[in-house]
């Protein structure tokens, strides 16, 4: 998967969340959940496992690897652009 232009939450999805009859904390959690699901999908794909099979250890290792890529190769080479 090419993550160079990948969005974890689109503008349209964010607008749909805004329209939902939810409190502000619930809207925040909804956005976070959608984004997290997308990120977990990427992690599972890169790890070669089903999303349901991901372990906390694999997720932590993935974040470490992505951070190392960001530090060594630059932000554009990493999945997370922060």
mmCIF file of the N, C-alpha and C atoms, coordinates in Angstrom:
data_MODEL
# 
_entry.id   MODEL 
# 
loop_
_atom_site.group_PDB 
_atom_site.id 
_atom_site.type_symbol 
_atom_site.label_atom_id 
_atom_site.label_alt_id 
_atom_site.label_comp_id 
_atom_site.label_asym_id 
_atom_site.label_entity_id 
_atom_site.label_seq_id 
_atom_site.pdbx_PDB_ins_code 
_atom_site.Cartn_x 
_atom_site.Cartn_y 
_atom_site.Cartn_z 
_atom_site.occupancy 
_atom_site.B_iso_or_equiv 
_atom_site.pdbx_formal_charge 
_atom_site.auth_seq_id 
_atom_site.auth_comp_id 
_atom_site.auth_asym_id 
_atom_site.auth_atom_id 
_atom_site.pdbx_PDB_model_num 
ATOM 1   N N  . UNK A 1 1  ? 0.847   -1.185  0.000  1.00 0.00 ? 1  UNK A N  1 
ATOM 2   C CA . UNK A 1 1  ? 0.000   0.000   0.000  1.00 0.00 ? 1  UNK A CA 1 
ATOM 3   C C  . UNK A 1 1  ? 0.885   1.238   0.000  1.00 0.00 ? 1  UNK A C  1 
ATOM 4   N N  . UNK A 1 2  ? 0.630   2.157   -0.902 1.00 0.00 ? 2  UNK A N  1 
ATOM 5   C CA . UNK A 1 2  ? 1.353   3.412   -0.959 1.00 0.00 ? 2  UNK A CA 1 
ATOM 6   C C  . UNK A 1 2  ? 0.702   4.379   0.016  1.00 0.00 ? 2  UNK A C  1 
ATOM 7   N N  . UNK A 1 3  ? 1.467   4.771   1.037  1.00 0.00 ? 3  UNK A N  1 
ATOM 8   C CA . UNK A 1 3  ? 0.911   5.627   2.079  1.00 0.00 ? 3  UNK A CA 1 
ATOM 9   C C  . UNK A 1 3  ? 1.238   7.097   1.873  1.00 0.00 ? 3  UNK A C  1 
ATOM 10  N N  . UNK A 1 4  ? 1.835   7.446   0.713  1.00 0.00 ? 4  UNK A N  1 
ATOM 11  C CA . UNK A 1 4  ? 2.279   8.821   0.522  1.00 0.00 ? 4  UNK A CA 1 
ATOM 12  C C  . UNK A 1 4  ? 1.128   9.828   0.551  1.00 0.00 ? 4  UNK A C  1 
ATOM 13  N N  . UNK A 1 5  ? -0.050  9.442   0.090  1.00 0.00 ? 5  UNK A N  1 
ATOM 14  C CA . UNK A 1 5  ? -1.179  10.373  0.111  1.00 0.00 ? 5  UNK A CA 1 
ATOM 15  C C  . UNK A 1 5  ? -2.346  9.798   0.918  1.00 0.00 ? 5  UNK A C  1 
ATOM 16  N N  . UNK A 1 6  ? -2.049  8.852   1.764  1.00 0.00 ? 6  UNK A N  1 
ATOM 17  C CA . UNK A 1 6  ? -3.074  8.169   2.546  1.00 0.00 ? 6  UNK A CA 1 
ATOM 18  C C  . UNK A 1 6  ? -3.629  9.083   3.637  1.00 0.00 ? 6  UNK A C  1 
ATOM 19  N N  . UNK A 1 7  ? -4.944  9.053   3.808  1.00 0.00 ? 7  UNK A N  1 
ATOM 20  C CA . UNK A 1 7  ? -5.587  9.802   4.879  1.00 0.00 ? 7  UNK A CA 1 
ATOM 21  C C  . UNK A 1 7  ? -6.204  8.817   5.853  1.00 0.00 ? 7  UNK A C  1 
ATOM 22  N N  . UNK A 1 8  ? -5.970  9.043   7.116  1.00 0.00 ? 8  UNK A N  1 
ATOM 23  C CA . UNK A 1 8  ? -6.551  8.187   8.138  1.00 0.00 ? 8  UNK A CA 1 
ATOM 24  C C  . UNK A 1 8  ? -8.002  8.551   8.420  1.00 0.00 ? 8  UNK A C  1 
ATOM 25  N N  . UNK A 1 9  ? -8.374  9.791   8.112  1.00 0.00 ? 9  UNK A N  1 
ATOM 26  C CA . UNK A 1 9  ? -9.748  10.253  8.262  1.00 0.00 ? 9  UNK A CA 1 
ATOM 27  C C  . UNK A 1 9  ? -9.965  11.327  7.205  1.00 0.00 ? 9  UNK A C  1 
ATOM 28  N N  . UNK A 1 10 ? -10.893 11.078  6.311  1.00 0.00 ? 10 UNK A N  1 
ATOM 29  C CA . UNK A 1 10 ? -11.140 12.056  5.251  1.00 0.00 ? 10 UNK A CA 1 
ATOM 30  C C  . UNK A 1 10 ? -11.970 13.227  5.779  1.00 0.00 ? 10 UNK A C  1 
ATOM 31  N N  . UNK A 1 11 ? -11.953 14.295  5.027  1.00 0.00 ? 11 UNK A N  1 
ATOM 32  C CA . UNK A 1 11 ? -12.750 15.472  5.380  1.00 0.00 ? 11 UNK A CA 1 
ATOM 33  C C  . UNK A 1 11 ? -14.231 15.105  5.440  1.00 0.00 ? 11 UNK A C  1 
ATOM 34  N N  . UNK A 1 12 ? -14.667 14.290  4.478  1.00 0.00 ? 12 UNK A N  1 
ATOM 35  C CA . UNK A 1 12 ? -16.068 13.888  4.428  1.00 0.00 ? 12 UNK A CA 1 
ATOM 36  C C  . UNK A 1 12 ? -16.449 13.047  5.654  1.00 0.00 ? 12 UNK A C  1 
ATOM 37  N N  . UNK A 1 13 ? -15.565 12.144  6.044  1.00 0.00 ? 13 UNK A N  1 
ATOM 38  C CA . UNK A 1 13 ? -15.837 11.325  7.229  1.00 0.00 ? 13 UNK A CA 1 
ATOM 39  C C  . UNK A 1 13 ? -15.900 12.189  8.483  1.00 0.00 ? 13 UNK A C  1 
ATOM 40  N N  . UNK A 1 14 ? -15.002 13.142  8.577  1.00 0.00 ? 14 UNK A N  1 
ATOM 41  C CA . UNK A 1 14 ? -15.003 14.048  9.722  1.00 0.00 ? 14 UNK A CA 1 
ATOM 42  C C  . UNK A 1 14 ? -16.309 14.840  9.777  1.00 0.00 ? 14 UNK A C  1 
ATOM 43  N N  . UNK A 1 15 ? -16.792 15.249  8.612  1.00 0.00 ? 15 UNK A N  1 
ATOM 44  C CA . UNK A 1 15 ? -18.060 15.971  8.560  1.00 0.00 ? 15 UNK A CA 1 
ATOM 45  C C  . UNK A 1 15 ? -19.226 15.075  8.986  1.00 0.00 ? 15 UNK A C  1 
ATOM 46  N N  . UNK A 1 16 ? -19.177 13.812  8.593  1.00 0.00 ? 16 UNK A N  1 
ATOM 47  C CA . UNK A 1 16 ? -20.216 12.867  9.012  1.00 0.00 ? 16 UNK A CA 1 
ATOM 48  C C  . UNK A 1 16 ? -20.211 12.707  10.533 1.00 0.00 ? 16 UNK A C  1 
ATOM 49  N N  . UNK A 1 17 ? -19.027 12.646  11.119 1.00 0.00 ? 17 UNK A N  1 
ATOM 50  C CA . UNK A 1 17 ? -18.929 12.549  12.576 1.00 0.00 ? 17 UNK A CA 1 
ATOM 51  C C  . UNK A 1 17 ? -19.510 13.802  13.206 1.00 0.00 ? 17 UNK A C  1 
ATOM 52  N N  . UNK A 1 18 ? -19.201 14.964  12.627 1.00 0.00 ? 18 UNK A N  1 
ATOM 53  C CA . UNK A 1 18 ? -19.737 16.224  13.150 1.00 0.00 ? 18 UNK A CA 1 
ATOM 54  C C  . UNK A 1 18 ? -21.261 16.236  13.157 1.00 0.00 ? 18 UNK A C  1 
ATOM 55  N N  . UNK A 1 19 ? -21.877 15.629  12.144 1.00 0.00 ? 19 UNK A N  1 
ATOM 56  C CA . UNK A 1 19 ? -23.338 15.614  12.038 1.00 0.00 ? 19 UNK A CA 1 
ATOM 57  C C  . UNK A 1 19 ? -23.991 14.622  13.002 1.00 0.00 ? 19 UNK A C  1 
ATOM 58  N N  . UNK A 1 20 ? -23.220 13.692  13.501 1.00 0.00 ? 20 UNK A N  1 
ATOM 59  C CA . UNK A 1 20 ? -23.772 12.655  14.382 1.00 0.00 ? 20 UNK A CA 1 
ATOM 60  C C  . UNK A 1 20 ? -24.240 13.269  15.699 1.00 0.00 ? 20 UNK A C  1 
ATOM 61  N N  . UNK A 1 21 ? -25.242 12.663  16.281 1.00 0.00 ? 21 UNK A N  1 
ATOM 62  C CA . UNK A 1 21 ? -25.779 13.129  17.566 1.00 0.00 ? 21 UNK A CA 1 
ATOM 63  C C  . UNK A 1 21 ? -24.918 12.567  18.698 1.00 0.00 ? 21 UNK A C  1 
ATOM 64  N N  . UNK A 1 22 ? -23.712 13.113  18.791 1.00 0.00 ? 22 UNK A N  1 
ATOM 65  C CA . UNK A 1 22 ? -22.737 12.659  19.778 1.00 0.00 ? 22 UNK A CA 1 
ATOM 66  C C  . UNK A 1 22 ? -22.194 13.862  20.540 1.00 0.00 ? 22 UNK A C  1 
ATOM 67  N N  . UNK A 1 23 ? -21.737 13.606  21.751 1.00 0.00 ? 23 UNK A N  1 
ATOM 68  C CA . UNK A 1 23 ? -21.070 14.655  22.523 1.00 0.00 ? 23 UNK A CA 1 
ATOM 69  C C  . UNK A 1 23 ? -19.679 14.888  21.924 1.00 0.00 ? 23 UNK A C  1 
ATOM 70  N N  . UNK A 1 24 ? -19.048 15.979  22.309 1.00 0.00 ? 24 UNK A N  1 
ATOM 71  C CA . UNK A 1 24 ? -17.697 16.269  21.814 1.00 0.00 ? 24 UNK A CA 1 
ATOM 72  C C  . UNK A 1 24 ? -16.713 15.141  22.134 1.00 0.00 ? 24 UNK A C  1 
ATOM 73  N N  . UNK A 1 25 ? -16.697 14.615  23.370 1.00 0.00 ? 25 UNK A N  1 
ATOM 74  C CA . UNK A 1 25 ? -15.785 13.495  23.649 1.00 0.00 ? 25 UNK A CA 1 
ATOM 75  C C  . UNK A 1 25 ? -16.094 12.263  22.790 1.00 0.00 ? 25 UNK A C  1 
ATOM 76  N N  . UNK A 1 26 ? -17.371 12.010  22.538 1.00 0.00 ? 26 UNK A N  1 
ATOM 77  C CA . UNK A 1 26 ? -17.746 10.868  21.703 1.00 0.00 ? 26 UNK A CA 1 
ATOM 78  C C  . UNK A 1 26 ? -17.300 11.079  20.257 1.00 0.00 ? 26 UNK A C  1 
ATOM 79  N N  . UNK A 1 27 ? -17.408 12.302  19.762 1.00 0.00 ? 27 UNK A N  1 
ATOM 80  C CA . UNK A 1 27 ? -16.951 12.606  18.405 1.00 0.00 ? 27 UNK A CA 1 
ATOM 81  C C  . UNK A 1 27 ? -15.443 12.407  18.303 1.00 0.00 ? 27 UNK A C  1 
ATOM 82  N N  . UNK A 1 28 ? -14.715 12.878  19.306 1.00 0.00 ? 28 UNK A N  1 
ATOM 83  C CA . UNK A 1 28 ? -13.267 12.688  19.314 1.00 0.00 ? 28 UNK A CA 1 
ATOM 84  C C  . UNK A 1 28 ? -12.924 11.204  19.276 1.00 0.00 ? 28 UNK A C  1 
ATOM 85  N N  . UNK A 1 29 ? -13.570 10.420  20.124 1.00 0.00 ? 29 UNK A N  1 
ATOM 86  C CA . UNK A 1 29 ? -13.298 8.986   20.177 1.00 0.00 ? 29 UNK A CA 1 
ATOM 87  C C  . UNK A 1 29 ? -13.685 8.295   18.872 1.00 0.00 ? 29 UNK A C  1 
ATOM 88  N N  . UNK A 1 30 ? -14.749 8.741   18.241 1.00 0.00 ? 30 UNK A N  1 
ATOM 89  C CA . UNK A 1 30 ? -15.158 8.177   16.956 1.00 0.00 ? 30 UNK A CA 1 
ATOM 90  C C  . UNK A 1 30 ? -14.101 8.436   15.891 1.00 0.00 ? 30 UNK A C  1 
ATOM 91  N N  . UNK A 1 31 ? -13.609 9.668   15.821 1.00 0.00 ? 31 UNK A N  1 
ATOM 92  C CA . UNK A 1 31 ? -12.546 9.994   14.855 1.00 0.00 ? 31 UNK A CA 1 
ATOM 93  C C  . UNK A 1 31 ? -11.290 9.172   15.145 1.00 0.00 ? 31 UNK A C  1 
ATOM 94  N N  . UNK A 1 32 ? -10.935 9.071   16.398 1.00 0.00 ? 32 UNK A N  1 
ATOM 95  C CA . UNK A 1 32 ? -9.756  8.301   16.794 1.00 0.00 ? 32 UNK A CA 1 
ATOM 96  C C  . UNK A 1 32 ? -9.920  6.830   16.422 1.00 0.00 ? 32 UNK A C  1 
ATOM 97  N N  . UNK A 1 33 ? -11.106 6.295   16.614 1.00 0.00 ? 33 UNK A N  1 
ATOM 98  C CA . UNK A 1 33 ? -11.369 4.893   16.307 1.00 0.00 ? 33 UNK A CA 1 
ATOM 99  C C  . UNK A 1 33 ? -11.272 4.622   14.810 1.00 0.00 ? 33 UNK A C  1 
ATOM 100 N N  . UNK A 1 34 ? -11.840 5.487   14.002 1.00 0.00 ? 34 UNK A N  1 
ATOM 101 C CA . UNK A 1 34 ? -11.758 5.318   12.548 1.00 0.00 ? 34 UNK A CA 1 
ATOM 102 C C  . UNK A 1 34 ? -10.302 5.379   12.101 1.00 0.00 ? 34 UNK A C  1 
ATOM 103 N N  . UNK A 1 35 ? -9.575  6.373   12.573 1.00 0.00 ? 35 UNK A N  1 
ATOM 104 C CA . UNK A 1 35 ? -8.160  6.516   12.216 1.00 0.00 ? 35 UNK A CA 1 
ATOM 105 C C  . UNK A 1 35 ? -7.346  5.322   12.695 1.00 0.00 ? 35 UNK A C  1 
ATOM 106 N N  . UNK A 1 36 ? -7.610  4.865   13.901 1.00 0.00 ? 36 UNK A N  1 
ATOM 107 C CA . UNK A 1 36 ? -6.875  3.723   14.462 1.00 0.00 ? 36 UNK A CA 1 
ATOM 108 C C  . UNK A 1 36 ? -7.136  2.456   13.667 1.00 0.00 ? 36 UNK A C  1 
ATOM 109 N N  . UNK A 1 37 ? -8.387  2.269   13.254 1.00 0.00 ? 37 UNK A N  1 
ATOM 110 C CA . UNK A 1 37 ? -8.715  1.106   12.430 1.00 0.00 ? 37 UNK A CA 1 
ATOM 111 C C  . UNK A 1 37 ? -7.910  1.119   11.133 1.00 0.00 ? 37 UNK A C  1 
ATOM 112 N N  . UNK A 1 38 ? -7.822  2.281   10.510 1.00 0.00 ? 38 UNK A N  1 
ATOM 113 C CA . UNK A 1 38 ? -7.061  2.395   9.260  1.00 0.00 ? 38 UNK A CA 1 
ATOM 114 C C  . UNK A 1 38 ? -5.587  2.097   9.504  1.00 0.00 ? 38 UNK A C  1 
ATOM 115 N N  . UNK A 1 39 ? -5.038  2.615   10.597 1.00 0.00 ? 39 UNK A N  1 
ATOM 116 C CA . UNK A 1 39 ? -3.630  2.367   10.902 1.00 0.00 ? 39 UNK A CA 1 
ATOM 117 C C  . UNK A 1 39 ? -3.399  0.894   11.222 1.00 0.00 ? 39 UNK A C  1 
ATOM 118 N N  . UNK A 1 40 ? -4.282  0.280   11.986 1.00 0.00 ? 40 UNK A N  1 
ATOM 119 C CA . UNK A 1 40 ? -4.143  -1.144  12.290 1.00 0.00 ? 40 UNK A CA 1 
ATOM 120 C C  . UNK A 1 40 ? -4.216  -1.996  11.025 1.00 0.00 ? 40 UNK A C  1 
ATOM 121 N N  . UNK A 1 41 ? -5.010  -1.561  10.060 1.00 0.00 ? 41 UNK A N  1 
ATOM 122 C CA . UNK A 1 41 ? -5.089  -2.262  8.784  1.00 0.00 ? 41 UNK A CA 1 
ATOM 123 C C  . UNK A 1 41 ? -3.732  -2.223  8.075  1.00 0.00 ? 41 UNK A C  1 
ATOM 124 N N  . UNK A 1 42 ? -3.089  -1.071  8.087  1.00 0.00 ? 42 UNK A N  1 
ATOM 125 C CA . UNK A 1 42 ? -1.754  -0.925  7.480  1.00 0.00 ? 42 UNK A CA 1 
ATOM 126 C C  . UNK A 1 42 ? -0.743  -1.795  8.210  1.00 0.00 ? 42 UNK A C  1 
ATOM 127 N N  . UNK A 1 43 ? -0.766  -1.738  9.540  1.00 0.00 ? 43 UNK A N  1 
ATOM 128 C CA . UNK A 1 43 ? 0.178   -2.527  10.327 1.00 0.00 ? 43 UNK A CA 1 
ATOM 129 C C  . UNK A 1 43 ? -0.005  -4.010  10.035 1.00 0.00 ? 43 UNK A C  1 
ATOM 130 N N  . UNK A 1 44 ? -1.234  -4.484  10.043 1.00 0.00 ? 44 UNK A N  1 
ATOM 131 C CA . UNK A 1 44 ? -1.505  -5.898  9.784  1.00 0.00 ? 44 UNK A CA 1 
ATOM 132 C C  . UNK A 1 44 ? -1.006  -6.294  8.396  1.00 0.00 ? 44 UNK A C  1 
ATOM 133 N N  . UNK A 1 45 ? -1.255  -5.451  7.408  1.00 0.00 ? 45 UNK A N  1 
ATOM 134 C CA . UNK A 1 45 ? -0.804  -5.735  6.047  1.00 0.00 ? 45 UNK A CA 1 
ATOM 135 C C  . UNK A 1 45 ? 0.720   -5.839  6.007  1.00 0.00 ? 45 UNK A C  1 
ATOM 136 N N  . UNK A 1 46 ? 1.409   -4.891  6.631  1.00 0.00 ? 46 UNK A N  1 
ATOM 137 C CA . UNK A 1 46 ? 2.872   -4.903  6.621  1.00 0.00 ? 46 UNK A CA 1 
ATOM 138 C C  . UNK A 1 46 ? 3.448   -6.074  7.417  1.00 0.00 ? 46 UNK A C  1 
ATOM 139 N N  . UNK A 1 47 ? 2.734   -6.504  8.439  1.00 0.00 ? 47 UNK A N  1 
ATOM 140 C CA . UNK A 1 47 ? 3.186   -7.634  9.252  1.00 0.00 ? 47 UNK A CA 1 
ATOM 141 C C  . UNK A 1 47 ? 2.769   -8.975  8.651  1.00 0.00 ? 47 UNK A C  1 
ATOM 142 N N  . UNK A 1 48 ? 1.901   -8.934  7.667  1.00 0.00 ? 48 UNK A N  1 
ATOM 143 C CA . UNK A 1 48 ? 1.468   -10.161 7.007  1.00 0.00 ? 48 UNK A CA 1 
ATOM 144 C C  . UNK A 1 48 ? 0.528   -11.014 7.842  1.00 0.00 ? 48 UNK A C  1 
ATOM 145 N N  . UNK A 1 49 ? -0.282  -10.347 8.659  1.00 0.00 ? 49 UNK A N  1 
ATOM 146 C CA . UNK A 1 49 ? -1.254  -11.068 9.490  1.00 0.00 ? 49 UNK A CA 1 
ATOM 147 C C  . UNK A 1 49 ? -2.614  -10.407 9.359  1.00 0.00 ? 49 UNK A C  1 
ATOM 148 N N  . UNK A 1 50 ? -3.643  -11.131 9.763  1.00 0.00 ? 50 UNK A N  1 
ATOM 149 C CA . UNK A 1 50 ? -4.980  -10.541 9.817  1.00 0.00 ? 50 UNK A CA 1 
ATOM 150 C C  . UNK A 1 50 ? -5.003  -9.543  10.974 1.00 0.00 ? 50 UNK A C  1 
ATOM 151 N N  . UNK A 1 51 ? -5.795  -8.515  10.831 1.00 0.00 ? 51 UNK A N  1 
ATOM 152 C CA . UNK A 1 51 ? -5.874  -7.487  11.862 1.00 0.00 ? 51 UNK A CA 1 
ATOM 153 C C  . UNK A 1 51 ? -6.226  -8.092  13.229 1.00 0.00 ? 51 UNK A C  1 
ATOM 154 N N  . UNK A 1 52 ? -7.064  -9.120  13.214 1.00 0.00 ? 52 UNK A N  1 
ATOM 155 C CA . UNK A 1 52 ? -7.485  -9.763  14.457 1.00 0.00 ? 52 UNK A CA 1 
ATOM 156 C C  . UNK A 1 52 ? -6.338  -10.498 15.152 1.00 0.00 ? 52 UNK A C  1 
ATOM 157 N N  . UNK A 1 53 ? -5.289  -10.796 14.401 1.00 0.00 ? 53 UNK A N  1 
ATOM 158 C CA . UNK A 1 53 ? -4.161  -11.542 14.949 1.00 0.00 ? 53 UNK A CA 1 
ATOM 159 C C  . UNK A 1 53 ? -3.033  -10.654 15.468 1.00 0.00 ? 53 UNK A C  1 
ATOM 160 N N  . UNK A 1 54 ? -3.151  -9.347  15.247 1.00 0.00 ? 54 UNK A N  1 
ATOM 161 C CA . UNK A 1 54 ? -2.112  -8.437  15.733 1.00 0.00 ? 54 UNK A CA 1 
ATOM 162 C C  . UNK A 1 54 ? -2.012  -8.500  17.252 1.00 0.00 ? 54 UNK A C  1 
ATOM 163 N N  . UNK A 1 55 ? -0.788  -8.484  17.735 1.00 0.00 ? 55 UNK A N  1 
ATOM 164 C CA . UNK A 1 55 ? -0.558  -8.465  19.177 1.00 0.00 ? 55 UNK A CA 1 
ATOM 165 C C  . UNK A 1 55 ? -0.065  -7.078  19.589 1.00 0.00 ? 55 UNK A C  1 
ATOM 166 N N  . UNK A 1 56 ? -0.209  -6.730  20.845 1.00 0.00 ? 56 UNK A N  1 
ATOM 167 C CA . UNK A 1 56 ? 0.355   -5.454  21.303 1.00 0.00 ? 56 UNK A CA 1 
ATOM 168 C C  . UNK A 1 56 ? 1.853   -5.353  21.001 1.00 0.00 ? 56 UNK A C  1 
ATOM 169 N N  . UNK A 1 57 ? 2.561   -6.458  21.120 1.00 0.00 ? 57 UNK A N  1 
ATOM 170 C CA . UNK A 1 57 ? 4.004   -6.454  20.850 1.00 0.00 ? 57 UNK A CA 1 
ATOM 171 C C  . UNK A 1 57 ? 4.293   -6.105  19.387 1.00 0.00 ? 57 UNK A C  1 
ATOM 172 N N  . UNK A 1 58 ? 3.483   -6.629  18.465 1.00 0.00 ? 58 UNK A N  1 
ATOM 173 C CA . UNK A 1 58 ? 3.669   -6.310  17.046 1.00 0.00 ? 58 UNK A CA 1 
ATOM 174 C C  . UNK A 1 58 ? 3.371   -4.838  16.770 1.00 0.00 ? 58 UNK A C  1 
ATOM 175 N N  . UNK A 1 59 ? 2.365   -4.315  17.422 1.00 0.00 ? 59 UNK A N  1 
ATOM 176 C CA . UNK A 1 59 ? 1.997   -2.909  17.228 1.00 0.00 ? 59 UNK A CA 1 
ATOM 177 C C  . UNK A 1 59 ? 3.105   -2.004  17.753 1.00 0.00 ? 59 UNK A C  1 
ATOM 178 N N  . UNK A 1 60 ? 3.625   -2.316  18.932 1.00 0.00 ? 60 UNK A N  1 
ATOM 179 C CA . UNK A 1 60 ? 4.724   -1.529  19.498 1.00 0.00 ? 60 UNK A CA 1 
ATOM 180 C C  . UNK A 1 60 ? 5.946   -1.595  18.595 1.00 0.00 ? 60 UNK A C  1 
ATOM 181 N N  . UNK A 1 61 ? 6.288   -2.800  18.127 1.00 0.00 ? 61 UNK A N  1 
ATOM 182 C CA . UNK A 1 61 ? 7.444   -2.973  17.246 1.00 0.00 ? 61 UNK A CA 1 
ATOM 183 C C  . UNK A 1 61 ? 7.257   -2.178  15.949 1.00 0.00 ? 61 UNK A C  1 
ATOM 184 N N  . UNK A 1 62 ? 6.024   -2.156  15.430 1.00 0.00 ? 62 UNK A N  1 
ATOM 185 C CA . UNK A 1 62 ? 5.767   -1.403  14.208 1.00 0.00 ? 62 UNK A CA 1 
ATOM 186 C C  . UNK A 1 62 ? 6.011   0.088   14.439 1.00 0.00 ? 62 UNK A C  1 
ATOM 187 N N  . UNK A 1 63 ? 5.525   0.629   15.567 1.00 0.00 ? 63 UNK A N  1 
ATOM 188 C CA . UNK A 1 63 ? 5.746   2.044   15.873 1.00 0.00 ? 63 UNK A CA 1 
ATOM 189 C C  . UNK A 1 63 ? 7.233   2.346   16.019 1.00 0.00 ? 63 UNK A C  1 
ATOM 190 N N  . UNK A 1 64 ? 7.968   1.428   16.643 1.00 0.00 ? 64 UNK A N  1 
ATOM 191 C CA . UNK A 1 64 ? 9.417   1.610   16.768 1.00 0.00 ? 64 UNK A CA 1 
ATOM 192 C C  . UNK A 1 64 ? 10.076  1.649   15.391 1.00 0.00 ? 64 UNK A C  1 
ATOM 193 N N  . UNK A 1 65 ? 9.660   0.725   14.517 1.00 0.00 ? 65 UNK A N  1 
ATOM 194 C CA . UNK A 1 65 ? 10.226  0.652   13.168 1.00 0.00 ? 65 UNK A CA 1 
ATOM 195 C C  . UNK A 1 65 ? 9.878   1.912   12.369 1.00 0.00 ? 65 UNK A C  1 
ATOM 196 N N  . UNK A 1 66 ? 8.633   2.359   12.449 1.00 0.00 ? 66 UNK A N  1 
ATOM 197 C CA . UNK A 1 66 ? 8.234   3.555   11.713 1.00 0.00 ? 66 UNK A CA 1 
ATOM 198 C C  . UNK A 1 66 ? 8.990   4.787   12.230 1.00 0.00 ? 66 UNK A C  1 
ATOM 199 N N  . UNK A 1 67 ? 9.185   4.862   13.554 1.00 0.00 ? 67 UNK A N  1 
ATOM 200 C CA . UNK A 1 67 ? 9.954   5.964   14.135 1.00 0.00 ? 67 UNK A CA 1 
ATOM 201 C C  . UNK A 1 67 ? 11.395  5.956   13.665 1.00 0.00 ? 67 UNK A C  1 
ATOM 202 N N  . UNK A 1 68 ? 11.974  4.773   13.563 1.00 0.00 ? 68 UNK A N  1 
ATOM 203 C CA . UNK A 1 68 ? 13.359  4.646   13.102 1.00 0.00 ? 68 UNK A CA 1 
ATOM 204 C C  . UNK A 1 68 ? 13.470  5.092   11.645 1.00 0.00 ? 68 UNK A C  1 
ATOM 205 N N  . UNK A 1 69 ? 12.510  4.692   10.824 1.00 0.00 ? 69 UNK A N  1 
ATOM 206 C CA . UNK A 1 69 ? 12.488  5.119   9.417  1.00 0.00 ? 69 UNK A CA 1 
ATOM 207 C C  . UNK A 1 69 ? 12.418  6.635   9.336  1.00 0.00 ? 69 UNK A C  1 
ATOM 208 N N  . UNK A 1 70 ? 11.539  7.237   10.142 1.00 0.00 ? 70 UNK A N  1 
ATOM 209 C CA . UNK A 1 70 ? 11.376  8.693   10.154 1.00 0.00 ? 70 UNK A CA 1 
ATOM 210 C C  . UNK A 1 70 ? 12.676  9.383   10.521 1.00 0.00 ? 70 UNK A C  1 
ATOM 211 N N  . UNK A 1 71 ? 13.381  8.865   11.544 1.00 0.00 ? 71 UNK A N  1 
ATOM 212 C CA . UNK A 1 71 ? 14.628  9.474   11.992 1.00 0.00 ? 71 UNK A CA 1 
ATOM 213 C C  . UNK A 1 71 ? 15.745  9.289   10.974 1.00 0.00 ? 71 UNK A C  1 
ATOM 214 N N  . UNK A 1 72 ? 15.828  8.115   10.372 1.00 0.00 ? 72 UNK A N  1 
ATOM 215 C CA . UNK A 1 72 ? 16.954  7.794   9.496  1.00 0.00 ? 72 UNK A CA 1 
ATOM 216 C C  . UNK A 1 72 ? 16.737  8.194   8.038  1.00 0.00 ? 72 UNK A C  1 
ATOM 217 N N  . UNK A 1 73 ? 15.494  8.132   7.562  1.00 0.00 ? 73 UNK A N  1 
ATOM 218 C CA . UNK A 1 73 ? 15.229  8.366   6.138  1.00 0.00 ? 73 UNK A CA 1 
ATOM 219 C C  . UNK A 1 73 ? 14.401  9.617   5.880  1.00 0.00 ? 73 UNK A C  1 
ATOM 220 N N  . UNK A 1 74 ? 13.858  10.179  6.937  1.00 0.00 ? 74 UNK A N  1 
ATOM 221 C CA . UNK A 1 74 ? 13.043  11.379  6.782  1.00 0.00 ? 74 UNK A CA 1 
ATOM 222 C C  . UNK A 1 74 ? 11.564  11.085  6.895  1.00 0.00 ? 74 UNK A C  1 
ATOM 223 N N  . UNK A 1 75 ? 10.823  12.123  7.164  1.00 0.00 ? 75 UNK A N  1 
ATOM 224 C CA . UNK A 1 75 ? 9.387   11.991  7.437  1.00 0.00 ? 75 UNK A CA 1 
ATOM 225 C C  . UNK A 1 75 ? 8.619   11.419  6.248  1.00 0.00 ? 75 UNK A C  1 
ATOM 226 N N  . UNK A 1 76 ? 9.029   11.729  5.033  1.00 0.00 ? 76 UNK A N  1 
ATOM 227 C CA . UNK A 1 76 ? 8.298   11.255  3.867  1.00 0.00 ? 76 UNK A CA 1 
ATOM 228 C C  . UNK A 1 76 ? 8.416   9.738   3.676  1.00 0.00 ? 76 UNK A C  1 
ATOM 229 N N  . UNK A 1 77 ? 9.451   9.122   4.234  1.00 0.00 ? 77 UNK A N  1 
ATOM 230 C CA . UNK A 1 77 ? 9.642   7.679   4.099  1.00 0.00 ? 77 UNK A CA 1 
ATOM 231 C C  . UNK A 1 77 ? 8.804   6.903   5.112  1.00 0.00 ? 77 UNK A C  1 
ATOM 232 N N  . UNK A 1 78 ? 8.377   7.562   6.170  1.00 0.00 ? 78 UNK A N  1 
ATOM 233 C CA . UNK A 1 78 ? 7.614   6.906   7.236  1.00 0.00 ? 78 UNK A CA 1 
ATOM 234 C C  . UNK A 1 78 ? 6.130   6.884   6.882  1.00 0.00 ? 78 UNK A C  1 
ATOM 235 N N  . UNK A 1 79 ? 5.407   6.006   7.537  1.00 0.00 ? 79 UNK A N  1 
ATOM 236 C CA . UNK A 1 79 ? 3.960   5.948   7.348  1.00 0.00 ? 79 UNK A CA 1 
ATOM 237 C C  . UNK A 1 79 ? 3.282   7.107   8.061  1.00 0.00 ? 79 UNK A C  1 
ATOM 238 N N  . UNK A 1 80 ? 3.664   7.332   9.305  1.00 0.00 ? 80 UNK A N  1 
ATOM 239 C CA . UNK A 1 80 ? 3.082   8.429   10.084 1.00 0.00 ? 80 UNK A CA 1 
ATOM 240 C C  . UNK A 1 80 ? 3.862   9.703   9.821  1.00 0.00 ? 80 UNK A C  1 
ATOM 241 N N  . UNK A 1 81 ? 3.195   10.717  9.384  1.00 0.00 ? 81 UNK A N  1 
ATOM 242 C CA . UNK A 1 81 ? 3.835   11.977  8.989  1.00 0.00 ? 81 UNK A CA 1 
ATOM 243 C C  . UNK A 1 81 ? 3.693   13.012  10.098 1.00 0.00 ? 81 UNK A C  1 
ATOM 244 N N  . UNK A 1 82 ? 4.388   12.830  11.189 1.00 0.00 ? 82 UNK A N  1 
ATOM 245 C CA . UNK A 1 82 ? 4.335   13.826  12.256 1.00 0.00 ? 82 UNK A CA 1 
ATOM 246 C C  . UNK A 1 82 ? 5.709   14.136  12.752 1.00 0.00 ? 82 UNK A C  1 
# 
